[in-house]
């Protein structure tokens, strides 16, 4: 089947407003502007068919507006269709509106579930819970009128007529978050409905008066997250054997002013070695380098790919030079010495800059200034002629590729912005953007917000060191916010990110549901979840009895011995939980916190009642 493409002035355009009709046996999705364009989805088996007159016969039980179809996935009992239920305009990219996904939902086509066995039904419920996690994925963007996965320099080199192709064909597959979900829609040739989603961010501050010859400038910051090694902070580290790294992001800074367009690219990504950091309830789990005979090939493949795509590479390593980070950094440096065509620069960010000295990044800039300025940036004049091309990129990393990396990239971006404005003629060669506090403040805020969004996607919290980007120094409120974010990261890394990782692996195709394979949620014939009530009861009971015994310990040696015994039992159960059944601890802690909160409330209420009774006794009515 084939759906007519939507073309406007030779440019492909997606259907931007859709109607979802829910019938008893099928879903019907059609364009509001072109009602004859659409398709139906069988609710029993998920079969997709082109729209026909019979598809819309009868009255739907519900009709709603949706804004796009993000793909399909098949689980044990049927198919699930992901649709965009709300959106918000986030900015523009080269003049085209870009939208942010604010809510999504899966349409269920799983009538076969009623015929599944007990274990399949339980597994399907767990998979469906993972789909709920997918529905809440942050930082998804798209455009109906243009592809946003390609940077400006690559777009300039596209063949004539490229923009008339379906948007999914124009896209860089590395940066299409829902690439795995689009396969069936592509097979069905639903080109006008196929929306490539980009995970990252796009932030614009427009019409900013630079107060320099009354010039106006629009700066757009667009980050593109690679889908090859999707994951969460502690659960996806380093590289795979193909050389793809975790948290790999291409960030493009676009400047549009006086009819000129310029673009600066930077990339970040986890250290491209085989390493991991397994969560174990400690605040900072140990880093473990995996010894593998393919390690040199992994590093070589990673940088070969970057060289092919971006040209000259300068690898800036911002990690500490002591402790676990130091060992990892040393291993990275040793491998980089084997690559003659990539310059490796080690810069201990914490040692040089501390926690509050943003300006010390000048030390790093002095080391890489020649290469950075030689790499240059893309510059296009008012007639569309390319005056300059970017010849390479800076690849930055710390451990997470979040906080230190974002501070460093924003510093380099600010340096490049001044060079671009000087080249265009808005600034003289003796001026720089930092001399104009209002404009520089807006620019830094843009980068800080970008860092926050990228951090939320990978770590679940705002970025640390955001004040260094915004103000160039640390503030008290920033320290407090960083402390709260650090605590939140600890909780999320240990108690939620494992489920988020499962959800990412499911929708990205790293894990494929197979009805003929054994259930992945059974361990040696029994389920770990069956231990939850027992472990919870033992831990909570042990803590309670230990506390009670300690209060009585001063009265007799027997009570003291009882305290020691119960404390030992509780510690033993906690050790067993930590070592063997991770999910047990989650439930245990939640139950314990809830119990303690109830006790505190009861104690507070008892105290209030007692005081009230004392007042009444002293002052009878």
VEXDREN-2710 file (C-alpha; in Angstrom, 1 decimal):
% VEXDREN-2710
k/r/px/py/pz
1/UNK/0.0/0.0/0.0
2/UNK/1.1/3.6/-0.6
3/UNK/-0.1/6.8/0.8
4/UNK/0.2/10.0/-1.3
5/UNK/3.1/12.2/-0.1
6/UNK/2.5/15.8/1.0
7/UNK/4.6/18.2/-1.0
8/UNK/4.8/22.0/-0.8
9/UNK/7.0/23.9/-3.2
10/UNK/9.0/20.7/-3.8
11/UNK/9.5/20.2/-0.1
12/UNK/8.0/17.1/1.7
13/UNK/5.6/17.9/4.5
14/UNK/4.0/15.5/7.0
15/UNK/0.4/15.5/8.0
16/UNK/0.4/17.8/11.1
17/UNK/-3.0/17.1/12.6
18/UNK/-4.6/13.7/12.7
19/UNK/-7.9/12.3/13.8
20/UNK/-8.0/9.1/15.8
21/UNK/-11.3/7.1/15.6
22/UNK/-11.7/4.2/17.9
23/UNK/-14.0/1.4/16.8
24/UNK/-14.6/-1.9/18.5
25/UNK/-12.5/-3.9/16.1
26/UNK/-10.1/-1.3/14.8
27/UNK/-8.4/2.1/15.1
28/UNK/-8.6/4.5/12.2
29/UNK/-6.0/7.3/11.8
30/UNK/-6.6/9.9/9.1
31/UNK/-5.4/13.4/8.2
32/UNK/-7.8/16.3/9.2
33/UNK/-6.7/18.4/6.2
34/UNK/-6.9/15.4/3.8
35/UNK/-9.6/13.0/5.2
36/UNK/-9.0/10.5/2.4
37/UNK/-5.4/10.0/3.6
38/UNK/-5.1/7.5/6.4
39/UNK/-4.9/3.9/7.5
40/UNK/-6.6/1.5/9.9
41/UNK/-5.1/-0.8/12.5
42/UNK/-6.9/-4.0/13.5
43/UNK/-7.3/-4.2/17.3
44/UNK/-7.0/-8.0/17.3
45/UNK/-3.7/-8.5/15.6
46/UNK/-2.4/-5.0/14.8
47/UNK/-2.6/-5.5/11.0
48/UNK/-2.3/-2.1/9.1
49/UNK/-4.4/-1.5/6.0
50/UNK/-4.9/1.6/3.8
51/UNK/-8.0/3.7/4.4
52/UNK/-11.1/2.6/2.6
53/UNK/-14.8/3.4/2.7
54/UNK/-15.6/0.4/4.9
55/UNK/-13.0/1.3/7.5
56/UNK/-15.1/4.3/8.7
57/UNK/-18.5/2.7/8.6
58/UNK/-20.5/2.9/11.8
59/UNK/-19.9/5.3/14.7
60/UNK/-16.6/5.3/16.6
61/UNK/-16.8/4.9/20.4
62/UNK/-14.4/7.8/20.7
63/UNK/-12.8/10.4/18.5
64/UNK/-9.7/12.4/19.4
65/UNK/-7.0/14.6/17.9
66/UNK/-3.5/13.3/17.7
67/UNK/-0.3/14.9/16.3
68/UNK/1.7/12.1/14.9
69/UNK/2.4/8.3/14.8
70/UNK/5.8/7.5/16.4
71/UNK/5.8/3.8/15.5
72/UNK/4.8/0.3/16.5
73/UNK/6.2/-2.5/18.6
74/UNK/5.1/-6.2/18.9
75/UNK/5.2/-7.9/22.3
76/UNK/4.0/-11.4/23.3
77/UNK/0.3/-10.9/22.9
78/UNK/0.0/-8.3/20.2
79/UNK/1.0/-5.0/18.7
80/UNK/1.2/-1.6/20.3
81/UNK/1.0/1.7/18.3
82/UNK/2.7/4.8/19.8
83/UNK/0.9/8.1/19.0
84/UNK/1.7/11.7/20.0
85/UNK/-1.3/13.1/22.0
86/UNK/0.0/16.6/22.8
87/UNK/2.8/18.8/21.6
88/UNK/4.3/22.3/22.3
89/UNK/6.2/24.5/19.8
90/UNK/9.7/24.6/21.0
91/UNK/11.4/27.0/18.5
92/UNK/12.5/27.0/14.9
93/UNK/15.2/25.3/12.9
94/UNK/16.3/27.3/9.8
95/UNK/12.9/29.0/9.9
96/UNK/10.8/25.8/10.2
97/UNK/8.7/25.2/13.4
98/UNK/10.0/22.5/15.7
99/UNK/7.7/20.8/18.3
100/UNK/8.4/19.1/21.5
101/UNK/6.4/16.0/22.4
102/UNK/4.6/16.6/25.7
103/UNK/2.6/13.4/25.9
104/UNK/2.3/10.1/24.1
105/UNK/0.3/6.9/24.5
106/UNK/0.3/3.3/23.2
107/UNK/-2.8/2.0/21.5
108/UNK/-3.3/-1.6/22.4
109/UNK/-3.9/-4.2/19.7
110/UNK/-3.6/-7.3/22.0
111/UNK/-6.8/-9.3/21.9
112/UNK/-4.6/-12.4/21.8
113/UNK/-3.8/-11.7/25.5
114/UNK/-6.9/-13.5/26.6
115/UNK/-5.6/-16.7/25.0
116/UNK/-2.1/-16.5/26.6
117/UNK/-1.0/-18.7/29.5
118/UNK/-0.4/-17.4/33.0
119/UNK/3.3/-16.7/32.6
120/UNK/2.8/-14.9/29.2
121/UNK/0.1/-12.7/30.8
122/UNK/2.5/-11.8/33.6
123/UNK/5.3/-11.1/31.2
124/UNK/3.1/-9.0/29.0
125/UNK/2.0/-6.9/32.0
126/UNK/5.6/-6.2/32.8
127/UNK/6.4/-5.3/29.2
128/UNK/3.3/-3.0/29.2
129/UNK/4.7/-1.3/32.3
130/UNK/7.9/-0.7/30.3
131/UNK/5.8/0.9/27.6
132/UNK/4.4/3.3/30.3
133/UNK/8.0/4.3/31.0
134/UNK/8.5/4.9/27.2
135/UNK/5.5/7.2/27.1
136/UNK/7.2/9.5/29.6
137/UNK/10.4/9.7/27.7
138/UNK/11.8/13.3/28.0
139/UNK/13.3/15.6/25.3
140/UNK/11.7/14.3/22.1
141/UNK/11.5/16.8/19.2
142/UNK/10.3/16.8/15.6
143/UNK/9.2/19.0/12.7
144/UNK/6.5/18.4/10.1
145/UNK/8.3/20.4/7.4
146/UNK/12.0/19.6/7.7
147/UNK/14.5/17.0/9.0
148/UNK/16.2/18.2/12.2
149/UNK/18.6/15.3/12.6
150/UNK/21.1/16.7/10.0
151/UNK/23.4/19.6/10.9
152/UNK/23.6/22.6/8.6
153/UNK/26.9/21.7/7.0
154/UNK/25.7/18.3/5.9
155/UNK/22.4/19.8/4.6
156/UNK/24.4/22.2/2.4
157/UNK/26.1/19.2/0.7
158/UNK/22.9/17.3/-0.1
159/UNK/22.0/16.5/-3.7
160/UNK/19.4/18.7/-5.4
161/UNK/15.9/17.3/-4.8
162/UNK/16.9/15.7/-1.5
163/UNK/14.3/17.8/0.4
164/UNK/11.5/16.4/-1.7
165/UNK/12.1/12.9/-0.3
166/UNK/10.1/11.7/2.7
167/UNK/11.5/13.1/5.9
168/UNK/12.4/9.7/7.3
169/UNK/14.6/9.2/4.3
170/UNK/16.3/12.5/4.8
171/UNK/17.1/11.8/8.4
172/UNK/20.5/10.7/9.9
173/UNK/19.6/7.3/11.3
174/UNK/22.0/7.7/14.2
175/UNK/19.8/10.5/15.7
176/UNK/16.3/9.0/15.1
177/UNK/15.2/8.0/18.6
178/UNK/12.3/5.9/17.3
179/UNK/14.1/4.3/14.4
180/UNK/13.3/0.7/15.5
181/UNK/9.6/1.6/15.9
182/UNK/9.2/2.9/12.4
183/UNK/10.1/-0.3/10.5
184/UNK/6.5/-1.4/9.9
185/UNK/5.2/2.0/9.0
186/UNK/8.0/2.2/6.4
187/UNK/7.1/-1.2/5.0
188/UNK/3.5/0.0/4.7
189/UNK/4.8/3.1/2.8
190/UNK/3.0/5.5/5.1
191/UNK/5.5/8.3/4.3
192/UNK/3.2/11.2/5.1
193/UNK/2.7/9.8/8.7
194/UNK/6.2/8.7/9.6
195/UNK/7.7/11.1/12.1
196/UNK/11.4/10.7/13.0
197/UNK/11.8/11.8/16.6
198/UNK/15.0/13.4/17.8
199/UNK/16.0/13.0/21.5
200/UNK/18.1/15.9/22.7
201/UNK/17.0/19.5/22.8
202/UNK/16.4/22.6/20.7
203/UNK/16.5/26.0/22.4
204/UNK/16.2/29.4/20.7
205/UNK/16.4/32.9/21.9
206/UNK/15.4/35.2/19.0
207/UNK/15.6/38.8/18.1
208/UNK/18.2/39.6/20.7
209/UNK/19.4/43.2/20.4
210/UNK/23.2/42.9/20.5
211/UNK/23.4/46.7/20.7
212/UNK/26.1/46.7/18.1
213/UNK/25.2/48.7/15.1
214/UNK/21.5/47.8/15.9
215/UNK/22.2/44.2/14.7
216/UNK/19.8/41.4/15.6
217/UNK/20.9/37.8/16.1
218/UNK/19.1/34.5/16.5
219/UNK/21.0/31.8/18.2
220/UNK/19.7/28.2/18.2
221/UNK/21.2/25.4/20.2
222/UNK/20.3/21.9/19.0
223/UNK/21.6/18.7/20.6
224/UNK/21.2/15.3/18.9
225/UNK/21.5/12.1/21.0
226/UNK/22.7/9.0/19.2
227/UNK/20.5/5.9/19.4
228/UNK/23.2/3.3/19.0
229/UNK/23.9/3.0/22.7
230/UNK/20.9/4.5/24.4
231/UNK/20.9/4.2/28.2
232/UNK/20.8/5.8/31.6
233/UNK/23.8/7.1/33.6
234/UNK/25.1/4.1/35.6
235/UNK/23.5/1.4/33.4
236/UNK/25.2/2.4/30.1
237/UNK/28.8/3.3/30.2
238/UNK/31.8/3.3/27.8
239/UNK/31.6/1.7/24.3
240/UNK/30.4/-1.5/22.7
241/UNK/32.5/-3.6/20.5
242/UNK/31.4/-1.6/17.4
243/UNK/32.9/1.6/19.0
244/UNK/29.5/3.2/19.8
245/UNK/29.6/5.1/23.1
246/UNK/27.0/5.9/25.7
247/UNK/25.6/9.4/25.9
248/UNK/27.0/10.4/22.5
249/UNK/25.6/13.8/21.5
250/UNK/26.2/16.1/18.6
251/UNK/25.6/19.7/19.6
252/UNK/25.1/22.4/17.0
253/UNK/25.2/26.2/17.7
254/UNK/23.5/28.1/14.9
255/UNK/23.8/31.9/14.5
256/UNK/21.6/33.8/12.1
257/UNK/22.3/37.5/11.7
258/UNK/22.3/40.2/8.9
259/UNK/21.4/37.5/6.4
260/UNK/24.4/35.3/7.3
261/UNK/24.2/31.8/8.8
262/UNK/26.9/30.1/10.8
263/UNK/27.2/26.8/12.6
264/UNK/29.6/25.3/15.2
265/UNK/29.5/21.6/15.9
266/UNK/30.9/19.9/19.1
267/UNK/30.4/16.3/20.2
268/UNK/30.5/14.5/23.5
269/UNK/30.5/10.8/24.4
270/UNK/31.6/8.4/27.1
271/UNK/35.2/7.3/27.2
272/UNK/35.4/4.8/24.3
273/UNK/36.8/1.9/26.2
274/UNK/35.0/-1.2/27.5
275/UNK/34.2/-0.3/31.1
276/UNK/31.3/-0.3/33.5
277/UNK/30.1/1.1/36.9
278/UNK/27.7/-1.3/38.5
279/UNK/25.3/0.2/41.0
280/UNK/25.8/-1.3/44.5
281/UNK/24.0/1.2/46.8
282/UNK/27.3/3.1/47.3
283/UNK/27.3/6.8/46.5
284/UNK/30.1/6.4/43.9
285/UNK/30.3/2.8/42.6
286/UNK/33.8/1.6/41.6
287/UNK/34.7/1.9/37.9
288/UNK/35.7/-1.4/36.3
289/UNK/37.8/-1.6/33.1
290/UNK/36.9/-4.7/31.1
291/UNK/40.1/-6.3/29.7
292/UNK/39.4/-7.4/26.2
293/UNK/41.6/-8.2/23.2
294/UNK/39.3/-6.0/21.1
295/UNK/39.8/-2.8/23.1
296/UNK/42.3/-1.2/20.6
297/UNK/39.9/-2.0/17.8
298/UNK/37.0/-0.4/19.8
299/UNK/38.9/2.9/20.2
300/UNK/40.0/2.8/16.5
301/UNK/36.5/2.1/15.2
302/UNK/35.1/5.0/17.3
303/UNK/37.5/7.6/16.1
304/UNK/37.5/6.3/12.5
305/UNK/33.8/6.9/12.4
306/UNK/34.3/10.5/13.8
307/UNK/37.0/11.2/11.4
308/UNK/34.9/10.1/8.5
309/UNK/31.9/12.3/9.6
310/UNK/33.6/15.4/11.1
311/UNK/37.2/15.6/9.9
312/UNK/40.0/16.4/12.3
313/UNK/39.4/15.4/15.9
314/UNK/40.7/16.8/19.2
315/UNK/39.8/14.6/22.1
316/UNK/39.5/16.5/25.4
317/UNK/39.5/14.3/28.5
318/UNK/38.2/16.2/31.5
319/UNK/38.4/13.4/34.1
320/UNK/40.3/13.4/37.3
321/UNK/43.9/12.1/37.3
322/UNK/43.6/10.1/40.6
323/UNK/41.5/7.3/42.0
324/UNK/39.2/5.2/39.7
325/UNK/38.8/8.1/37.3
326/UNK/42.6/8.4/37.1
327/UNK/43.0/4.7/36.2
328/UNK/40.3/5.0/33.5
329/UNK/41.9/8.2/32.1
330/UNK/45.4/6.5/32.0
331/UNK/44.0/3.6/30.1
332/UNK/42.3/6.0/27.7
333/UNK/45.5/8.0/27.2
334/UNK/47.5/4.8/26.6
335/UNK/45.1/3.7/23.8
336/UNK/45.1/7.2/22.3
337/UNK/48.8/7.2/21.9
338/UNK/48.3/4.4/19.3
339/UNK/46.2/6.8/17.1
340/UNK/48.5/9.1/15.2
341/UNK/45.7/11.1/13.5
342/UNK/43.8/12.2/16.7
343/UNK/45.2/14.7/19.2
344/UNK/44.4/13.7/22.8
345/UNK/44.4/16.4/25.5
346/UNK/44.1/15.5/29.2
347/UNK/42.7/18.3/31.4
348/UNK/41.9/17.6/35.0
349/UNK/38.9/19.9/35.3
350/UNK/38.4/19.6/39.1
351/UNK/42.1/20.2/39.8
352/UNK/42.5/23.2/37.6
353/UNK/39.0/24.9/37.9
354/UNK/37.9/23.6/41.3
355/UNK/34.2/24.0/41.9
356/UNK/33.9/27.7/41.1
357/UNK/36.6/29.0/38.8
358/UNK/35.1/29.1/35.3
359/UNK/37.8/31.4/33.9
360/UNK/40.5/28.8/34.5
361/UNK/39.2/27.1/31.4
362/UNK/41.4/29.5/29.6
363/UNK/44.2/27.2/30.5
364/UNK/42.6/24.4/28.4
365/UNK/41.8/26.9/25.6
366/UNK/45.4/27.9/25.4
367/UNK/46.3/24.3/24.8
368/UNK/43.9/23.7/22.0
369/UNK/43.4/27.2/20.6
370/UNK/45.3/26.7/17.4
371/UNK/43.5/23.5/16.4
372/UNK/40.1/24.9/17.6
373/UNK/40.4/28.0/15.4
374/UNK/41.8/26.0/12.5
375/UNK/38.8/23.7/12.6
376/UNK/36.7/26.8/12.3
377/UNK/32.9/26.9/11.7
378/UNK/30.5/26.9/8.8
379/UNK/29.7/30.3/7.4
380/UNK/27.1/31.1/4.7
381/UNK/26.6/34.5/3.2
382/UNK/23.4/36.3/2.3
383/UNK/23.3/34.7/-1.2
384/UNK/23.7/31.2/0.1
385/UNK/27.4/30.9/-0.7
386/UNK/29.6/28.9/1.6
387/UNK/32.4/31.2/2.8
388/UNK/33.9/28.8/5.5
389/UNK/33.5/25.2/6.4
390/UNK/34.1/23.5/9.7
391/UNK/37.1/21.1/9.2
392/UNK/36.9/19.1/12.5
393/UNK/35.4/19.0/15.9
394/UNK/36.3/19.0/19.6
395/UNK/35.2/15.7/21.3
396/UNK/34.8/16.4/25.0
397/UNK/34.2/13.9/27.8
398/UNK/34.2/13.6/31.6
399/UNK/32.8/10.5/33.3
400/UNK/29.1/11.2/32.7
401/UNK/29.7/13.6/29.8
402/UNK/27.2/15.9/31.5
403/UNK/28.4/18.6/34.0
404/UNK/32.1/19.2/33.3
405/UNK/31.5/18.6/29.6
406/UNK/28.7/21.1/29.4
407/UNK/30.7/23.8/31.2
408/UNK/33.6/23.2/28.8
409/UNK/31.5/23.1/25.6
410/UNK/29.7/26.3/26.5
411/UNK/33.1/28.0/27.0
412/UNK/34.3/26.9/23.6
413/UNK/31.0/27.9/22.0
414/UNK/31.3/31.4/23.5
415/UNK/34.8/31.8/22.1
416/UNK/33.6/30.7/18.6
417/UNK/30.6/33.0/18.7
418/UNK/32.9/36.0/19.2
419/UNK/35.0/34.8/16.2
420/UNK/31.9/34.4/14.1
421/UNK/30.6/37.9/14.9
422/UNK/34.0/39.4/14.2
423/UNK/34.2/37.6/10.8
424/UNK/30.7/38.8/9.9
425/UNK/31.7/42.4/10.9
426/UNK/29.3/42.9/13.8
427/UNK/32.1/42.9/16.3
428/UNK/35.6/44.5/15.9
429/UNK/38.6/42.2/16.3
430/UNK/39.2/43.7/19.8
431/UNK/35.6/43.0/21.0
432/UNK/34.0/39.7/22.3
433/UNK/30.6/38.7/23.4
434/UNK/31.5/38.6/27.1
435/UNK/31.9/42.4/27.0
436/UNK/28.1/42.7/26.6
437/UNK/26.7/41.4/29.8
438/UNK/23.0/41.2/28.9
439/UNK/23.6/39.3/25.6
440/UNK/26.3/37.1/27.2
441/UNK/23.9/36.3/30.1
442/UNK/21.2/35.1/27.7
443/UNK/23.7/33.1/25.8
444/UNK/25.0/31.4/28.9
445/UNK/21.5/30.7/30.1
446/UNK/20.7/29.0/26.8
447/UNK/23.7/26.6/27.3
448/UNK/22.7/26.0/31.0
449/UNK/19.2/25.0/30.0
450/UNK/20.6/22.8/27.3
451/UNK/22.8/21.1/29.9
452/UNK/19.8/20.6/32.2
453/UNK/17.7/18.9/29.5
454/UNK/20.5/16.6/28.4
455/UNK/21.2/15.6/32.0
456/UNK/17.5/14.9/32.7
457/UNK/17.5/12.5/29.7
458/UNK/20.6/10.6/30.9
459/UNK/20.7/11.0/34.7
460/UNK/17.2/12.0/35.5
461/UNK/18.2/15.3/37.2
462/UNK/19.3/18.8/36.4
463/UNK/23.0/19.2/35.5
464/UNK/25.5/20.0/38.2
465/UNK/27.7/23.1/37.9
466/UNK/24.9/24.9/36.1
467/UNK/26.0/28.2/37.9
468/UNK/29.4/28.0/36.2
469/UNK/27.7/28.1/32.8
470/UNK/25.1/30.8/33.8
471/UNK/27.2/33.1/35.9
472/UNK/30.8/31.9/35.6
473/UNK/30.9/31.2/39.3
474/UNK/29.2/29.0/41.9
475/UNK/26.4/30.5/44.1
476/UNK/24.9/29.3/47.3
477/UNK/21.6/28.5/45.7
478/UNK/23.5/26.6/43.0
479/UNK/25.3/24.6/45.6
480/UNK/22.0/23.6/47.3
481/UNK/20.5/22.7/43.9
482/UNK/23.6/20.6/43.0
483/UNK/23.3/18.8/46.4
484/UNK/19.7/18.0/45.8
485/UNK/20.5/16.8/42.3
486/UNK/23.3/14.6/43.6
487/UNK/20.9/12.9/46.1
488/UNK/18.3/12.5/43.4
489/UNK/20.8/10.9/41.1
490/UNK/21.8/8.4/43.8
491/UNK/18.2/7.4/44.3
492/UNK/17.4/7.2/40.6
493/UNK/20.6/5.3/39.7
494/UNK/19.9/2.6/42.3
495/UNK/16.1/2.4/42.3
496/UNK/14.6/3.5/39.0
497/UNK/17.1/3.7/36.2
498/UNK/17.3/-0.1/35.8
499/UNK/13.6/-0.1/34.7
500/UNK/14.3/2.9/32.5
501/UNK/17.2/1.0/30.9
502/UNK/14.9/-2.0/30.3
503/UNK/12.4/0.3/28.5
504/UNK/15.1/1.8/26.3
505/UNK/16.5/-1.6/25.4
506/UNK/13.0/-2.7/24.5
507/UNK/12.1/0.1/22.1
508/UNK/15.5/0.5/20.6
509/UNK/15.6/-3.2/19.6
510/UNK/18.5/-4.2/21.9
511/UNK/16.1/-6.6/23.5
512/UNK/13.6/-8.4/21.2
513/UNK/10.5/-10.1/22.6
514/UNK/10.3/-13.7/21.5
515/UNK/7.2/-15.8/22.4
516/UNK/9.3/-19.0/21.9
517/UNK/12.0/-18.0/24.4
518/UNK/11.8/-18.6/28.1
519/UNK/10.4/-15.9/30.3
520/UNK/13.2/-13.4/31.2
521/UNK/11.5/-12.7/34.5
522/UNK/12.1/-16.1/36.0
523/UNK/15.3/-17.1/37.8
524/UNK/16.0/-20.8/38.1
525/UNK/12.4/-21.7/38.2
526/UNK/11.3/-19.3/40.9
527/UNK/10.7/-15.6/40.9
528/UNK/12.8/-13.2/43.1
529/UNK/9.7/-11.1/43.7
530/UNK/8.3/-13.9/45.9
531/UNK/10.9/-13.0/48.5
532/UNK/9.6/-9.4/48.8
533/UNK/7.1/-9.9/51.7
534/UNK/9.5/-12.1/53.7
535/UNK/12.5/-9.8/53.3
536/UNK/10.4/-6.7/54.0
537/UNK/9.0/-8.3/57.1
538/UNK/12.4/-9.4/58.4
539/UNK/14.1/-6.1/57.8
540/UNK/11.3/-3.9/59.2
541/UNK/10.7/-6.3/62.1
542/UNK/14.4/-6.5/62.8
543/UNK/14.9/-2.7/62.9
544/UNK/11.8/-2.3/65.1
545/UNK/12.9/-4.9/67.6
546/UNK/16.5/-3.6/67.6
547/UNK/15.3/-0.1/68.4
548/UNK/12.9/-1.4/71.1
549/UNK/15.6/-3.6/72.7
550/UNK/18.2/-0.8/72.7
551/UNK/15.7/1.4/74.6
552/UNK/15.5/-1.3/77.3
553/UNK/19.2/-2.4/77.1
554/UNK/20.2/-0.4/80.1
555/UNK/17.9/-2.4/82.4
556/UNK/19.5/-5.8/82.0
557/UNK/22.2/-7.8/80.2
558/UNK/19.6/-10.0/78.7
559/UNK/18.0/-7.0/76.9
560/UNK/21.5/-5.9/75.7
561/UNK/22.1/-9.4/74.3
562/UNK/18.7/-9.3/72.6
563/UNK/19.6/-6.0/71.0
564/UNK/22.8/-7.4/69.6
565/UNK/21.0/-10.5/68.2
566/UNK/18.3/-8.5/66.4
567/UNK/20.8/-6.0/65.1
568/UNK/22.8/-9.0/63.6
569/UNK/19.7/-10.6/62.1
570/UNK/18.7/-7.3/60.5
571/UNK/22.2/-6.6/59.2
572/UNK/22.4/-10.1/57.7
573/UNK/19.1/-9.8/55.9
574/UNK/20.2/-6.4/54.5
575/UNK/23.5/-7.9/53.3
576/UNK/21.6/-10.8/51.7
577/UNK/19.2/-8.3/50.0
578/UNK/22.1/-6.1/48.7
579/UNK/24.0/-9.1/47.4
580/UNK/21.2/-11.0/45.7
581/UNK/17.8/-9.5/45.3
582/UNK/18.0/-5.8/44.3
583/UNK/14.3/-5.3/43.9
584/UNK/13.6/-6.6/47.3
585/UNK/15.6/-3.7/48.8
586/UNK/13.6/-1.2/46.8
587/UNK/10.3/-2.4/48.3
588/UNK/11.9/-2.8/51.7
589/UNK/13.2/0.8/51.8
590/UNK/9.9/2.2/50.5
591/UNK/8.0/0.2/53.2
592/UNK/10.4/1.3/55.9
593/UNK/10.2/4.9/54.9
594/UNK/6.4/4.8/54.9
595/UNK/6.4/3.1/58.3
596/UNK/8.7/5.6/59.8
597/UNK/6.6/8.5/58.4
598/UNK/3.5/7.0/59.9
599/UNK/5.2/6.6/63.2
600/UNK/6.4/10.2/63.1
601/UNK/2.9/11.4/62.3
602/UNK/1.4/9.4/65.1
603/UNK/4.1/10.7/67.6
604/UNK/3.5/14.3/66.4
605/UNK/-0.3/13.8/66.8
606/UNK/0.2/12.3/70.3
607/UNK/2.4/15.1/71.3
608/UNK/-0.1/17.7/70.1
609/UNK/-3.0/15.9/72.0
610/UNK/-0.9/15.7/75.1
611/UNK/-0.1/19.4/75.0
612/UNK/-3.7/20.3/74.4
613/UNK/-4.8/18.2/77.4
614/UNK/-2.2/19.9/79.6
615/UNK/-3.5/23.3/78.5
616/UNK/-7.1/22.2/79.3
617/UNK/-6.1/20.9/82.7
618/UNK/-4.3/24.2/83.5
619/UNK/-7.1/26.4/82.1
620/UNK/-10.4/24.5/82.4
621/UNK/-13.2/26.0/80.4
END
